[in-house]
Amino acid sequence: MISRRHFVQAALATSALYGASGFGNWSRLAAQQVLSQDDLIGTGGPGNVTLIHITDIHAQTQPIFFREPEVNIGVGIHAGQPPHLVGSEFRARFGIEQGSAMDYALTYDDFTAMARGYGRMGGLDRISTVVKAIRAQAPHALLLDGGDTWQGSLPSLRTLGMDMVELMNALGVDAMTSHWEYTLGSERVNELVENYANPAFLGANIYDVEWDEPVGEPYRIFERNGTAIAVIGQAFPYMPIANPGWMFPELSFGLRRERMAEVVQETRDAGADVVVLLSHNGFDVDRQFARDIPGIDVILTGHTHDALPEPVQVGNTFLIASGSHGKFVSRVDLDVQDGAMRGLSHRLIPIFSDVIAPDPDMTALVDGTRAPYAAEMSEVIGQAGSLLFRRGNFNGTWDDVICDALISQRDAQIALSPGFRWGAAVLPGQDITREDIFNVTAMTYPNAYRTEMSGEMLHTIMEDVAANIFNPDAYYQQGGDMVRVGGLGYRIDIAQPQGSRITEMTLLSTGELLQPDQNYVVAGWASVNEGTEGPPIWDVVEAHIRAQGTVTLEPNNTVDVVGG
């Protein structure tokens, strides 16, 4: 990646490809604790094409608290590179003053105190205000959604995505790609796409299993301001591994790098002046795509929930990371001349909900989608004695609550909870409502199972997950973060090869090492296996929180991480 100084220098050389970030101005304002809506939204850079990017909203229509990761380990060539920087390293890399609004938005340090000062972020009505402001400046702007939009809340679960389809139609999204959308089932996705959703639903890597042929729309070429912009979709490639394949049995996904190269060339042959990849690969995979697939000008990356205040440049390709849960909107202005991109400027717009005014039209629409469930969602279940958050390679306190609930309510020795990244935070002292619980559990395969597993099987599961996350080759990184565990401690050496990373697996109730040939009672949820039996996880968590009253957690030191 080139530094901000080099971005600025290159921007002065109009005959060369350049990049620029709008980060500097509002970063200084944030450091001075002086923020206004106009300052945050700003204006665009030079160019004739404007892109607006949102991704990984996870059906969060309300302003929320969301803590960025404390641990985000990169491996191989990605080690120590954005987005694998946290806390002080992140601040140093991007010139962020500690304690500033920018620090609160993008890092984790002192999160609770800063959250109380700076307030919630996001909210679809605030996003609407920003989108309208950008379109007032650039009527030709394209609004592109990176997916993980129709899942993650109680209303989206109850309506099977219809609430988010209606709201994103009103927002004016031009194109989207997908991941968790398919956990509604392919029949439901097809119904929404064919009958209700306005955006182009793109996925060049979505194939028919029987005929091994592409299905749906791989790309769309938009004519804007005299420029042909090709937007290619890349759905999450590892759907049948990370999510239940029985929900979309007729489809296959995959990276399909050769296919992507062919599609890029096809769009160029069709007259595209600029090629944009709207991706749900995850950042490291997209960085590798930029190295391996020529001809992509901009990659709007998603899935790993990273938010970066500057683009990452790989050759002549720029990667834009716009965060998650509605915390940010990215504006990207492209200078396209003579059939080629000559320049790029970028502005990461933080959605401080106390600074950006809500769009009343969108507020009314959002309230309408929530009204049937408002009383149910607002019921208070307990109180948070600790910060409840979910994000990071290993531990999240919301996941600790879920694991404790599985052990207590399902009478288990060990609990397993997936390494999901989605879910809003709850501050200490706040009520925990039913909506808060659904914000970290709302999904279509929620059954909380209870079974027996041998120590050998548990070790195999942990090693497999670690191999998916910490493989030095980004193309083999297939999932979220490490599976969360309750009642179990272990040591992980990131630098070791597959099969040798996980050691010292310890049953916390006895302090004894797990024995390979001994069985243990294990409770978990979100199994990808069809027919999994058990109560829905939100009922399990609600019963646990009601029994606790106030949920207070000690620091989780049960995972010993080395080599990262």
N, C-alpha and C positions, 0 to 999 in steps of 0.2 A: 504494500500500500504506500502511496506517496503522501507526504506530510501536508498539513494545511498550508505551510509556507510554499511548498511546491505547487499546490493547487492554485494559489493566488498568482504565483509567478507565471504559471502556464496559461492562466486565463488572460494574461496580458498579450500573449502571443496568439493572435486570432487565426493565424494560418495553421496552427497545430491543434491536435486533439487536446482538450483541456477538461479539467474538472474543477468545480468550486462548491463550497459548502456554505449554506446560510447559517451555520452553527455559531460562528464567532460573535455576531451581534447580540443574539439573545442570550448567549452564554454570559457575556459581560453584564447584561441587564439582570440575569438571574443571580449572578454573584453580588450585585448591588441590592438584591431583594426588591427590585422594581420591575414589575411585570404588568403588561396590559394586553388586551386581546389583540390589538393592532401589532404590538411588538412580537407576539408569539406567531401570528399568522404571517406577518411580513409581506414581502413582495417576491416575485420570481426573478430569476436571472435571465440573461439574454437567451434568445432562442425562439423557435416557431412551433415547438411541440411541448405540451405540458402533460405529465403523468401524475396522478394522485394514487398513492398506494396505501392500502390498509390490509391487515392480515391477522389471522389467529384471534379473532374477536371472541370466539367461543360463546356466542349468544349473550354476551354481557352488554345489555342495553343501558345499564345504570352506571353512574360514576362509582368507582370502587377504589379500594386500596390494593395494590399489588407490589410485592417486594421482589426486586431483582435478585439473581442468585448470589450466594456467598461462595459457592464452589462451582466452577465451570472449567473443567479440565480439557485442554486440547492435547492431542497425541500426534506423533509423527511430525510432518511439516506444519501442522496447525498449532503445535505447542507454543504458547506465549504470544499467539497472534490474535487480533480481534476476530471473533467475539470472545475469545477465551482469556479475558482479563476481567478481574472483579476488584471492587473496592479501590484502594489506593493506586493499584496498577492501572485500573481503568481511568481514574482521574488524571494520573500523570500522563497517560498516553494521549488524552484528548484535552488537556489543559483545563480541567474542571476544578473549581474551588470547592473545598470541603465545606459542607453545610449549606451550599447554594441550592437553589431550586433544581438546577441541572443535576446536582449530586443526588438529590432525593429521587428524581425521575429515573436515573440510570444506574444507581448503585444501591447497596444494601445497608451501609453503615448507619447506625443510629436511626434506623428506619422509623421506629415508633414515635420518637420525639419529632422527627421531621414531618411525619404524616399528620401529626396533630397540628403542626404549624402550616403546612402547605395544602393539606386537604386531599380529597379524593381526586382521581384522574379518570379520564374517559367519559363515557356517556354518549349514546348515539345522537342525542339532540345537540351536544356540543360538537361532535364530529360533523354533523350536518351544517352547523354554522361555519365551520372551517371550509368544508367542501364548497358551500355557496360563495364564500368570500374568494376562494381561488378561482372559481368559475366566473365570478364577476370580473376578475382581472384577466382570465384566460378562458373565454367561452368555449374554446376548442378542446379543453382539457379532457383527458380520459381518466375515469375512475376505475381502478383495477383492484380486485379483491383476491388475496392469496389463499383463501379457503379456511377450513375450520371455523365456519361461520354459523352453521345451522345446529350446533350442538354445544351444550355446556350450561344450561339453565333449566329451571323447572318449566317455564312456559314453552321453551323450544322442545323439551321432551314431550310435554302433553300435546302439543300441536304437531309433533313430528316435523319440525322445521318450518312450518307455515308462517309462524310469527316473524321469523327472521327473513323469509322470502319477501313478505309484504314490506318489511321495513327497509330492506336493501333495495327493493324496487323503488321505493319512495326516495331513497338516498340518491338513486340514479347511477348505480353500478353498471359499467359497460361490459365487463368480462370478469369471470372468476374461474378458479380451479378448485380442487377438492382434496379432502382426506376424510375427516370424521363424518362428513356428509353421508358417506356410504355405509356408516353404521346404522343409518335409518333403514337400510335395505335397498338394493338396487331398484326394486319396483317403486318404492316411494321416491327415490331420487329421480327416476324417469318421469314419474307423475308430476313432481314439482317443476322439473326442467321443461317438460313439454306443455304444461298447462298454466303455470303460474309465474315462474322466474323469468324476469326480463333479461338479465345478463347473459352474454354468451358463456356457455358452460364448457370450458376447454380442457382437453387432456390428450396430448399427442401420444402418451404412453398407455392409454387405456385400450385394451384389445379384447376381442371375443375369444373365449377359451376354445370353443369347438373348431373354429376356422383359423385361429391365430391371425386375425385381421383387425386393423384399427376400427374402433367404433366411435360414434359421436364426432364432435368437432375438434380437430387438433389445434386449429388456429383461426384467427380472423384478422383480416386486414382492414383497418380503419383509415378513412381519408379525413385528415384534419389539417386545416390551414395550408392546403396545398401539398401536404406530405402524406405518404402512404406508410402507416405504422403497422407492422405485423406483430400481433400479440399471440405468442404460443403458450399453451397451457401444459404444465407438467404436474400431474396429480402425484400424491404421495406414492412412491414406488413400491413400498413394502406392505401394502394393505393386507394380504392374506397371512402375513407373519405377525404384524403388530395388532391386527384386528380380525374379527371372525370371518373367515373366508366363506362360511355357509350363508352369510348375509348377502353376498354378491357372487354366487357360484359360477355365473356365466362370464365373469370378467377376470382378466389378469392385468397386471400393472407392470412393474419393473422399471429400471433406469432407462433402458433402451437407448443407449448413447448413439448407436448407428442410426436408429430411427430419428433421433433428434437432429443429428447432422443433416440427414436427408430433408427434414422438414424446414430447417433453417435455409437450406439451399432452395427448396421449393418456394419459400416466401420471397426470396431474392429474385428468383426467376419470374415470379408473379408481379414484380415491380415494387417490392417493399424498399423504402428508403432507409428505414431503421427497423431493427428486430429486437423485440422485448420478450424475454422469457419470464412468464408469470409462474413462479415455481413454488412447489411445496416439498422440495427435496430436503431441506435443511441446509444451513449455511456452509458447512464444510464440503458437502456433496456439490453444492452449487459453485463453490470456489474451484473444485476439481473440474466441473463442467466447463467453467470459463477457460481453464487451461487446455482442455481436450477437444472442445467443440468450437471451431472458428466461426466467426460471423455474427455472434450475439453481441449486441451493443450494450444492453442493460439486462441484468437479472434482478427481478424483484423477488427476493427470497423470503421464504416462510418456513413454518414447522418448528424450528428450534427456538422461537420466541425471542430472538436476539434483537436488541435495539442499538443501533450505532449512529452517532451524530455526524459521521462522515461516510462517504462511499468507500468501499474497498476496490481498488483497481487491480485487475489481473490482465496484463496485456492491454488490449483496447476494450475490454469488457469491464463495466462498473457494476458492483453488487450493492444493492440497497437493502438494508435491514430495518424494518419498521415496527419491531416490537410486537406486543400482543395485547389482548383484552381491551382494545380501544385506547390505550395510553398515548399513542402517537399516530400522526398522519404524516406520510412523506410526500413532499412535493419535489418533482424532478423536472427541470426544464432542459430541453434538448435543442441544440442548434444544429439543424439538419440542412445541409447545402449540397447541391449537385449529387443527390442520391447517397450521401454518407453523413454520419454524425461527426460534426466538427467540435462540439463542445457540450458540456453537461454541467449544470449547477443543481445543488441539492439542498433541501431544507427539511430537517426533522422537526416537526411541530408537536410539542408536548401538549396534551389536552388537559390542562389544569382546569378542573371543573368549576372552581371558584373564580376563575379569571375569564374564561370564555363563556359568553352568554348562551343559554340554550336556544335553539331554534324552536319557536312555539308550535309550529306545524308538526315537527317531528316529535316534540314532547307529547302532543295530543295523540299521535299515532302509537307511540310507545306505550303510553298509559292505557290505550285501548287494548293492546295485545296482552297487557298484564292484568287488566281488571278482573277477568274471571278467576284469577288465582291469587289476588292481592291478599285476601284475608288468610288464606292458607300459608302463603309465603311469609307473612309478617309475624306469625306466631312465635313467641320467644320460647326457646327450648332450654337455654342455660346462659351462662355468662363465660366470657373468656378471661381467665386469670393470666394468660400468657398470650404473646403474639402468635396467631395462627396463620401460617403461610405455607405455600407449596411452591418451591422452585429450588433447584440445585441438583447436582449430580447424585447426592446421597440422601440427605435428610431434609424433611420438611415437617414442621410441627403439625400441620393438618394431617399429614400421613401418619404421624405418631398417634394422633387421636384415633384415626381409622384403625390402625393396628391394635391399639388398646381396646377399641370397641370389639374387634373381631375376637380377641382373646377372651374378653370378659363375657360377651354375649353369646359366643359360639363354643365356649368351654374348650379352648385350644391352648396348646403349649407355645405354638409359633404362629405368627401371622405374616402373610405376604400381601403387599399392596403395590399395584403397578406404579412405575415411575412417571406418572402423568405430570405434565407441566401446567395444565390449566386449573384455574381456581383462584378466587379472590381471597384476600387476607381479611382477618378480623383483628382489631387492635385490643390490647389488654383493657379490661374494664367495659368493653362493649357487650351488648346482648348478642347471643348466637341465635339467629332466627332459622326457621326451616329453609328459607331461601339461601342462607349461608351454607347450609349442609348440602343442598342440591347443587350449589355452585361448584362443589368439589366432587360430586358423585353422579350428576345427571347424565345418564347414558342408557343405551338400549340393551345391555347385557350385564345387569347389576347384581346378579345373584351371588350371595355370600355362601360359598361352599365350606364344608367341613370334611376332611379326609385324613388319611394317614399317608405319610411319606417317609421313606428311609433317609438316613443321613446321606447316603450316596446320591439319592435323587435330588435332595436339597442342594447338595454341592454342585451337581450337574446343572441345575436350574440357574444357580448363581453364576457359574462360569459362562453359561450360554449368554446370559444377559450382559455380563461384563465384556464378552467378546463382541457383542453387537454395538456396544457403546464406545469401547476404547480400542477398537481395531485401528492401527495406523493408516490403513487404506480406507479413506472416507466412503468408498463405494460399498463397503461391508458394514457400515454403521446403520443399523436398521431400526432403531427405536427411539425411546425417550431417554429417561435417566434410569439409574439403577433401581431395581425392585426394592421397595421399602420393606423392612422387616421389623417385626415385633417379637419380643421374647428371645431374640437371637442376636449374638454379636459375631463379628468376623473381622479378619484382616484382609485387605486387598492391596496387591502390588500391581499398579497399573502397567509397569514396564515389563512384566513377565508375559510369556506367551499364553495362548489359550490353554486352559486346563490347569494352569499353575498360578493363577492370580489370587484365588480365594483360599485362605488357610485359617486355622484357628477358629473354626465355627463353633460357637459356644452357646449352650442352652443357659440363658440368663437365670432361670429359676433355680438351677442347681449349681451353676458355675462349671459344669462338666463339658468337655468337648463332645461334639456330636459323633456318634459312632456310625460308620457306613452301613452296618447291617442291622441297626436298630430303627424301629419305626417311631415316628413322632406325630402327634395330633396337630394338624395344620389347618388354619382357616384362611381364606382369601376371597378375592372377588375379581370380577372382570375376566373370567376365564374365556378364552377364545373357543372352547369346546361347546358344541351344540348340546342342548339338553342339561346344562349345569343346573343343579337344584340348590335351593336355599333362599332365604328372605332377601329382599333387595337391600343393598348396602346402606341406603339412606335410612331405612328403618332400624338397622343395626346401630348406626351411628347416633341416631336420635335417642334410642333407648339408653345408650351409654352416657350421652351427655345429660339426659334427664336424671340418671342415677348419680352422676357426679355433681350436678348443680353448677359449680364453677370449675372450669377445666384449666388446670394449672400444670404445666409440664416442666420437668427438669431438663437441662441441656442434654441432648442425645450424643453420648460419646461411645456408642457401642460399635461403631465402625472405625477401624484403624486404617487410614489411607496412607500409603507410601508410594513413591515413584511417580506421583502426579505433578 
